[in-house]
Amino acid sequence: MSEILLRARGLTRRYTAPRRTLFAPRVVTTALDAVDLDVTAGSAVGVIGESGSGKSTLVRLLLALDTPTDGTVELDGREVDARQSARSLHWLRRQTGIVFQDPYASLDPRMSVGRIVGEPLWALDVAGDRRARVREVLEQVGLEAGMADRFPHEFSGGQRQRIAIARAIVHRPTLLVGDEPLSALDVTVRAQILRLLAELRADAGLTLLLVSHDLGVVQNLCDEVVVMKDARIVERGRTESVLQHPTSAYTRSLLDAIPTLPQP
């Protein structure tokens, strides 16, 4: 039986807006509603759904970047508590890496690529030759080691996303999370990054959790898919099964919305 690396139970996040007037009721918005999720070690799980469905909120709670209103998260059998101090969560940061949507906004333009990629090694006090590890991981993502002295504005969008991936894996995490990591890239570059993620999963044994609105990306990279709507999971299962034989009306509507060319 495969080992569960990441487990969430009853994960809920509600936000309370301030009153507009003294006697007006507070407005409560539910961004995530009692979500259960299991991610098996070594698997690739895609999370799909329209904007506002709760995908990014789920990722933030799983990685302790936000505090849930209710529910629990466990990584490798250990409870994830977002209320703990940053130092107390070093174990979580060591085991996880994240790649965000915009490769330029997520990189500090004042820092060299070497400093950007190596930052987790210093922040998490990872032992070993850190500069050598930075050069190694740059080559691993298809860049030259000598690029460590350059700055983000000197690179293309695809190269910047490779830099972001290098930073996310430099400390050798077991779980790599991508929050729409390909949506800001053109089609050709997207295919290159997709191949890179598949290679990293095969070579390093990474577990992937990929948030995406692109069903093609999920179909090509993920073993399992989770479909979200209105802060809840409405369908889940093997990717091929869900995309070819959806049981949820919402999943069918997502598939029907994919543009197709007419047959000649």
Contacts in CASP RR format, 6 or more apart in sequence:
PFRMAT RR
TARGET T0000
AUTHOR 0000-0000-0000
METHOD contacts of the structure
MODEL  1
MSEILLRARGLTRRYTAPRRTLFAPRVVTTALDAVDLDVTAGSAVGVIGE
SGSGKSTLVRLLLALDTPTDGTVELDGREVDARQSARSLHWLRRQTGIVF
QDPYASLDPRMSVGRIVGEPLWALDVAGDRRARVREVLEQVGLEAGMADR
FPHEFSGGQRQRIAIARAIVHRPTLLVGDEPLSALDVTVRAQILRLLAEL
RADAGLTLLLVSHDLGVVQNLCDEVVVMKDARIVERGRTESVLQHPTSAY
TRSLLDAIPTLPQP
2 40 0 8 1.000
2 41 0 8 1.000
2 43 0 8 1.000
3 40 0 8 1.000
3 41 0 8 1.000
4 38 0 8 1.000
4 39 0 8 1.000
4 40 0 8 1.000
4 41 0 8 1.000
5 39 0 8 1.000
5 40 0 8 1.000
5 41 0 8 1.000
5 42 0 8 1.000
5 75 0 8 1.000
5 76 0 8 1.000
5 174 0 8 1.000
5 175 0 8 1.000
5 207 0 8 1.000
6 37 0 8 1.000
6 38 0 8 1.000
6 39 0 8 1.000
6 62 0 8 1.000
6 73 0 8 1.000
6 74 0 8 1.000
6 75 0 8 1.000
6 175 0 8 1.000
6 207 0 8 1.000
6 209 0 8 1.000
7 37 0 8 1.000
7 38 0 8 1.000
7 39 0 8 1.000
7 73 0 8 1.000
7 74 0 8 1.000
7 75 0 8 1.000
7 77 0 8 1.000
8 35 0 8 1.000
8 36 0 8 1.000
8 37 0 8 1.000
8 38 0 8 1.000
8 58 0 8 1.000
8 61 0 8 1.000
8 62 0 8 1.000
8 71 0 8 1.000
8 72 0 8 1.000
8 73 0 8 1.000
8 74 0 8 1.000
9 36 0 8 1.000
9 71 0 8 1.000
9 72 0 8 1.000
10 34 0 8 1.000
10 35 0 8 1.000
10 36 0 8 1.000
10 70 0 8 1.000
10 71 0 8 1.000
10 72 0 8 1.000
11 32 0 8 1.000
11 34 0 8 1.000
11 35 0 8 1.000
11 36 0 8 1.000
11 37 0 8 1.000
11 58 0 8 1.000
11 61 0 8 1.000
11 62 0 8 1.000
11 68 0 8 1.000
11 70 0 8 1.000
11 71 0 8 1.000
11 72 0 8 1.000
11 73 0 8 1.000
12 30 0 8 1.000
12 32 0 8 1.000
12 33 0 8 1.000
12 34 0 8 1.000
12 35 0 8 1.000
12 68 0 8 1.000
12 69 0 8 1.000
12 70 0 8 1.000
12 71 0 8 1.000
13 30 0 8 1.000
13 31 0 8 1.000
13 32 0 8 1.000
13 57 0 8 1.000
13 61 0 8 1.000
13 66 0 8 1.000
13 68 0 8 1.000
13 69 0 8 1.000
14 28 0 8 1.000
14 29 0 8 1.000
14 30 0 8 1.000
14 31 0 8 1.000
14 69 0 8 1.000
15 28 0 8 1.000
15 29 0 8 1.000
15 31 0 8 1.000
16 26 0 8 1.000
16 27 0 8 1.000
16 28 0 8 1.000
16 29 0 8 1.000
17 26 0 8 1.000
17 27 0 8 1.000
17 28 0 8 1.000
17 29 0 8 1.000
18 26 0 8 1.000
19 25 0 8 1.000
19 26 0 8 1.000
30 231 0 8 1.000
31 52 0 8 1.000
31 54 0 8 1.000
31 57 0 8 1.000
31 231 0 8 1.000
32 54 0 8 1.000
32 57 0 8 1.000
32 58 0 8 1.000
32 61 0 8 1.000
32 68 0 8 1.000
32 231 0 8 1.000
33 230 0 8 1.000
33 231 0 8 1.000
33 232 0 8 1.000
34 70 0 8 1.000
34 232 0 8 1.000
35 58 0 8 1.000
35 231 0 8 1.000
35 232 0 8 1.000
35 233 0 8 1.000
36 233 0 8 1.000
37 58 0 8 1.000
37 62 0 8 1.000
37 226 0 8 1.000
37 233 0 8 1.000
39 45 0 8 1.000
39 175 0 8 1.000
39 207 0 8 1.000
39 209 0 8 1.000
40 207 0 8 1.000
41 174 0 8 1.000
41 207 0 8 1.000
42 201 0 8 1.000
42 205 0 8 1.000
42 206 0 8 1.000
42 207 0 8 1.000
42 208 0 8 1.000
43 207 0 8 1.000
43 208 0 8 1.000
43 223 0 8 1.000
43 224 0 8 1.000
44 201 0 8 1.000
44 207 0 8 1.000
44 208 0 8 1.000
44 210 0 8 1.000
44 221 0 8 1.000
44 222 0 8 1.000
44 223 0 8 1.000
44 224 0 8 1.000
45 208 0 8 1.000
45 209 0 8 1.000
45 210 0 8 1.000
45 222 0 8 1.000
45 223 0 8 1.000
45 224 0 8 1.000
45 225 0 8 1.000
45 226 0 8 1.000
46 208 0 8 1.000
46 209 0 8 1.000
46 210 0 8 1.000
46 211 0 8 1.000
46 212 0 8 1.000
46 218 0 8 1.000
46 221 0 8 1.000
46 222 0 8 1.000
46 224 0 8 1.000
46 225 0 8 1.000
46 226 0 8 1.000
46 239 0 8 1.000
47 55 0 8 1.000
47 58 0 8 1.000
47 59 0 8 1.000
47 209 0 8 1.000
47 210 0 8 1.000
47 211 0 8 1.000
47 212 0 8 1.000
47 225 0 8 1.000
47 226 0 8 1.000
47 228 0 8 1.000
48 55 0 8 1.000
48 211 0 8 1.000
48 212 0 8 1.000
48 213 0 8 1.000
48 215 0 8 1.000
48 218 0 8 1.000
48 225 0 8 1.000
48 226 0 8 1.000
48 227 0 8 1.000
48 228 0 8 1.000
48 254 0 8 1.000
49 55 0 8 1.000
49 213 0 8 1.000
49 227 0 8 1.000
49 228 0 8 1.000
49 229 0 8 1.000
49 254 0 8 1.000
50 213 0 8 1.000
50 229 0 8 1.000
50 254 0 8 1.000
51 213 0 8 1.000
53 228 0 8 1.000
53 229 0 8 1.000
53 230 0 8 1.000
53 231 0 8 1.000
54 228 0 8 1.000
54 231 0 8 1.000
55 179 0 8 1.000
55 211 0 8 1.000
55 228 0 8 1.000
56 179 0 8 1.000
56 211 0 8 1.000
57 66 0 8 1.000
57 231 0 8 1.000
58 211 0 8 1.000
58 228 0 8 1.000
59 65 0 8 1.000
59 98 0 8 1.000
59 177 0 8 1.000
59 178 0 8 1.000
59 179 0 8 1.000
59 209 0 8 1.000
59 211 0 8 1.000
60 66 0 8 1.000
61 67 0 8 1.000
61 68 0 8 1.000
61 73 0 8 1.000
61 82 0 8 1.000
62 73 0 8 1.000
62 80 0 8 1.000
62 177 0 8 1.000
62 209 0 8 1.000
63 80 0 8 1.000
63 92 0 8 1.000
63 96 0 8 1.000
63 97 0 8 1.000
63 98 0 8 1.000
63 177 0 8 1.000
64 73 0 8 1.000
64 80 0 8 1.000
64 81 0 8 1.000
64 82 0 8 1.000
64 84 0 8 1.000
64 89 0 8 1.000
64 92 0 8 1.000
65 82 0 8 1.000
66 82 0 8 1.000
67 82 0 8 1.000
67 83 0 8 1.000
68 82 0 8 1.000
72 79 0 8 1.000
73 79 0 8 1.000
73 80 0 8 1.000
74 80 0 8 1.000
75 92 0 8 1.000
75 95 0 8 1.000
75 96 0 8 1.000
75 175 0 8 1.000
76 95 0 8 1.000
76 174 0 8 1.000
78 91 0 8 1.000
80 89 0 8 1.000
80 92 0 8 1.000
82 89 0 8 1.000
90 124 0 8 1.000
90 125 0 8 1.000
93 120 0 8 1.000
93 123 0 8 1.000
93 124 0 8 1.000
93 171 0 8 1.000
94 124 0 8 1.000
94 126 0 8 1.000
94 171 0 8 1.000
94 173 0 8 1.000
95 173 0 8 1.000
95 174 0 8 1.000
95 175 0 8 1.000
96 173 0 8 1.000
96 174 0 8 1.000
96 175 0 8 1.000
96 176 0 8 1.000
96 177 0 8 1.000
97 168 0 8 1.000
97 169 0 8 1.000
97 171 0 8 1.000
97 173 0 8 1.000
97 175 0 8 1.000
97 176 0 8 1.000
97 177 0 8 1.000
98 168 0 8 1.000
98 176 0 8 1.000
98 177 0 8 1.000
98 178 0 8 1.000
98 179 0 8 1.000
99 106 0 8 1.000
99 161 0 8 1.000
99 164 0 8 1.000
99 165 0 8 1.000
99 168 0 8 1.000
99 176 0 8 1.000
99 177 0 8 1.000
99 178 0 8 1.000
99 179 0 8 1.000
99 181 0 8 1.000
100 106 0 8 1.000
100 164 0 8 1.000
100 178 0 8 1.000
100 179 0 8 1.000
100 180 0 8 1.000
100 181 0 8 1.000
101 179 0 8 1.000
101 180 0 8 1.000
101 181 0 8 1.000
101 183 0 8 1.000
101 184 0 8 1.000
102 184 0 8 1.000
103 157 0 8 1.000
103 158 0 8 1.000
103 160 0 8 1.000
103 161 0 8 1.000
103 163 0 8 1.000
103 164 0 8 1.000
103 184 0 8 1.000
103 185 0 8 1.000
104 152 0 8 1.000
104 157 0 8 1.000
104 160 0 8 1.000
106 164 0 8 1.000
107 116 0 8 1.000
107 152 0 8 1.000
107 160 0 8 1.000
107 163 0 8 1.000
107 164 0 8 1.000
108 116 0 8 1.000
108 152 0 8 1.000
109 151 0 8 1.000
109 152 0 8 1.000
109 153 0 8 1.000
111 119 0 8 1.000
111 151 0 8 1.000
111 152 0 8 1.000
112 148 0 8 1.000
112 149 0 8 1.000
112 150 0 8 1.000
112 151 0 8 1.000
113 138 0 8 1.000
113 147 0 8 1.000
113 148 0 8 1.000
113 149 0 8 1.000
113 150 0 8 1.000
113 151 0 8 1.000
113 152 0 8 1.000
113 155 0 8 1.000
113 163 0 8 1.000
114 134 0 8 1.000
114 138 0 8 1.000
114 148 0 8 1.000
114 149 0 8 1.000
116 152 0 8 1.000
116 163 0 8 1.000
116 167 0 8 1.000
117 134 0 8 1.000
117 137 0 8 1.000
117 138 0 8 1.000
117 148 0 8 1.000
117 163 0 8 1.000
117 166 0 8 1.000
117 167 0 8 1.000
117 170 0 8 1.000
118 130 0 8 1.000
118 133 0 8 1.000
118 134 0 8 1.000
118 167 0 8 1.000
118 170 0 8 1.000
119 167 0 8 1.000
120 126 0 8 1.000
120 167 0 8 1.000
120 170 0 8 1.000
120 171 0 8 1.000
121 130 0 8 1.000
121 133 0 8 1.000
121 134 0 8 1.000
121 170 0 8 1.000
121 171 0 8 1.000
122 130 0 8 1.000
124 171 0 8 1.000
126 133 0 8 1.000
126 171 0 8 1.000
133 170 0 8 1.000
134 148 0 8 1.000
134 166 0 8 1.000
134 170 0 8 1.000
135 145 0 8 1.000
135 146 0 8 1.000
135 148 0 8 1.000
136 145 0 8 1.000
137 166 0 8 1.000
137 169 0 8 1.000
137 170 0 8 1.000
138 144 0 8 1.000
138 145 0 8 1.000
138 146 0 8 1.000
138 147 0 8 1.000
138 148 0 8 1.000
138 163 0 8 1.000
138 166 0 8 1.000
139 145 0 8 1.000
140 166 0 8 1.000
140 169 0 8 1.000
140 200 0 8 1.000
141 162 0 8 1.000
141 163 0 8 1.000
141 165 0 8 1.000
141 166 0 8 1.000
141 169 0 8 1.000
141 196 0 8 1.000
141 200 0 8 1.000
142 162 0 8 1.000
142 196 0 8 1.000
143 159 0 8 1.000
143 162 0 8 1.000
143 163 0 8 1.000
143 166 0 8 1.000
147 155 0 8 1.000
152 160 0 8 1.000
152 163 0 8 1.000
155 163 0 8 1.000
156 189 0 8 1.000
157 184 0 8 1.000
157 185 0 8 1.000
157 189 0 8 1.000
158 185 0 8 1.000
158 189 0 8 1.000
158 192 0 8 1.000
158 193 0 8 1.000
161 181 0 8 1.000
161 182 0 8 1.000
161 184 0 8 1.000
161 185 0 8 1.000
161 189 0 8 1.000
161 193 0 8 1.000
162 193 0 8 1.000
162 196 0 8 1.000
164 181 0 8 1.000
165 181 0 8 1.000
165 193 0 8 1.000
165 196 0 8 1.000
165 197 0 8 1.000
165 200 0 8 1.000
168 176 0 8 1.000
169 176 0 8 1.000
169 200 0 8 1.000
169 204 0 8 1.000
169 206 0 8 1.000
172 204 0 8 1.000
173 206 0 8 1.000
174 206 0 8 1.000
174 207 0 8 1.000
175 206 0 8 1.000
175 207 0 8 1.000
175 208 0 8 1.000
175 209 0 8 1.000
176 197 0 8 1.000
176 200 0 8 1.000
176 201 0 8 1.000
176 206 0 8 1.000
176 207 0 8 1.000
176 208 0 8 1.000
176 209 0 8 1.000
177 208 0 8 1.000
177 209 0 8 1.000
177 210 0 8 1.000
177 211 0 8 1.000
178 208 0 8 1.000
178 209 0 8 1.000
178 210 0 8 1.000
178 211 0 8 1.000
179 211 0 8 1.000
180 211 0 8 1.000
180 212 0 8 1.000
180 213 0 8 1.000
181 193 0 8 1.000
181 197 0 8 1.000
181 210 0 8 1.000
181 212 0 8 1.000
182 190 0 8 1.000
182 193 0 8 1.000
182 194 0 8 1.000
182 212 0 8 1.000
182 214 0 8 1.000
182 217 0 8 1.000
183 212 0 8 1.000
183 213 0 8 1.000
183 214 0 8 1.000
185 193 0 8 1.000
190 217 0 8 1.000
194 217 0 8 1.000
194 220 0 8 1.000
194 221 0 8 1.000
197 208 0 8 1.000
197 210 0 8 1.000
197 221 0 8 1.000
198 220 0 8 1.000
198 221 0 8 1.000
200 206 0 8 1.000
201 208 0 8 1.000
208 221 0 8 1.000
208 222 0 8 1.000
210 217 0 8 1.000
210 218 0 8 1.000
210 221 0 8 1.000
210 222 0 8 1.000
212 218 0 8 1.000
215 243 0 8 1.000
215 254 0 8 1.000
215 255 0 8 1.000
215 258 0 8 1.000
218 225 0 8 1.000
218 239 0 8 1.000
218 243 0 8 1.000
219 239 0 8 1.000
219 240 0 8 1.000
219 243 0 8 1.000
222 239 0 8 1.000
223 238 0 8 1.000
223 239 0 8 1.000
224 236 0 8 1.000
224 237 0 8 1.000
224 238 0 8 1.000
224 239 0 8 1.000
225 236 0 8 1.000
225 237 0 8 1.000
225 238 0 8 1.000
225 239 0 8 1.000
225 242 0 8 1.000
225 243 0 8 1.000
226 233 0 8 1.000
226 235 0 8 1.000
226 236 0 8 1.000
226 237 0 8 1.000
227 233 0 8 1.000
227 234 0 8 1.000
227 235 0 8 1.000
227 236 0 8 1.000
227 242 0 8 1.000
227 246 0 8 1.000
227 248 0 8 1.000
227 250 0 8 1.000
227 251 0 8 1.000
227 254 0 8 1.000
228 234 0 8 1.000
229 250 0 8 1.000
234 248 0 8 1.000
234 250 0 8 1.000
234 251 0 8 1.000
235 242 0 8 1.000
235 246 0 8 1.000
235 247 0 8 1.000
235 248 0 8 1.000
235 250 0 8 1.000
235 251 0 8 1.000
236 242 0 8 1.000
242 251 0 8 1.000
243 255 0 8 1.000
246 252 0 8 1.000
246 255 0 8 1.000
END
